[in-house]
Amino acid sequence: MLSSSVFAEIVFARPGIGKLVYEAISVRNYPIVSGAVLVTTVFFVLVNVAADILVGLLDPRVRSSFN
């Protein structure tokens, strides 16, 4: 997910977290790179947990398989 945002933001000259990571890697600013990877990872995990909870609430077949 992060690599595709880096590619799209560099090619289309759009500001965002991908361009920030690219520029931070260029100047070897590793705390910025670590923070961006951490933010991206936390966002990815939270979205997946929310999707799993939503599927569990909406689909009765999934709900009954946990009993």
N, C-alpha and C positions, 0 to 999 in steps of 0.2 A: 504494500500500500504506500509506504513511504517512497520507495524507489520510483513508482509511477508518478507520484506528485512531483518529485524532483525533475523527472524527465519532462513532464508537461509544463511545469513552471519555467524551466530553463528554455525550452524550445519556443514557447509562446510569450516569454518575457513578462510573466505575471508574478506579482509578489505573493508570498505565502511561506508555509513552513518548509516546503521543499527547496525553495530558493535560499531560505535562511540556512538550511543544512548544507547546501552546496557551497555557499560563501563561507560558512564556518569551517568546513573541511579544507577549503582553499587556503585559509589563513591559519589553520591548525588550532582552532578555538574549540577544544574538545569538550569543555563544559556545556557549550551551546548544543553541540551534537548529542551529547548524553541526555540533556534535557528534552530535546526534540524527540529523540527515540523513546524516552520515558513517557512523554505526553501522548505520542502516537500509540504506544503499547497500551497505556491505561484506557485510552479512548476505545481501542479495538476490543479489549477485554470487557469493558462496560457495555458496549453495544451487543456483544455476543451473549453476555449474561441476561441483558434485557430481552433479547430475542428468545432465548431459551425459556425464560419465565413466561413470556407472552404466549409462546407455543404451548407450554404446559397448562396455562389457564384457558386457552381457546380450544384445544384439541382434547376431547375426552379419552381418546385412545392412549395418548401419552400419559395423561393423568392416572389412568388405571394401571399402567405398567409399573408404577412406583410402589404399589401396595403389595 
